[in-house]
Amino acid sequence: DFAEGNIHHKALLISVTVCSILLVLIIVFCYFRYKRQETRPRYSIGLEQDETYIPPGESLKDLIEQSQSSGSGSGLPLLVRK
């Protein structure tokens, strides 16, 4: 009876130790991944740099018409038809 209890105690101790080590490793991995993402430069589209997506003299309608006639399957899909 004593030997059986001792085995259960050892199994519990080993299980808790392994789970604790795995938890620490996961936390360390997540921490370094977060820090690595934090140090990366963020890419943002700066509209304040006077970058326009529609060239002067053209309208959005002109761009949609150009994209529809550009070839097989390419271009913007037309969401609303008249």
Stockholm file with secondary structure:
# STOCKHOLM 1.0

chainA/1-82         DFAEGNIHHKALLISVTVCSILLVLIIVFCYFRYKRQETRPRYSIGLEQDETYIPPGESLKDLIEQSQSSGSGSGLPLLVRK
#=GR chainA/1-82 SS CHHHHHHHHHHHHHHHHHHHHHHHHHHHHHHHHHHHHHHSCCCCCCGGGCCCSSCTTCCHHHHHHHHHTSSSSCSCCCCSCC
#=GC SS_cons        CHHHHHHHHHHHHHHHHHHHHHHHHHHHHHHHHHHHHHHSCCCCCCGGGCCCSSCTTCCHHHHHHHHHTSSSSCSCCCCSCC
//
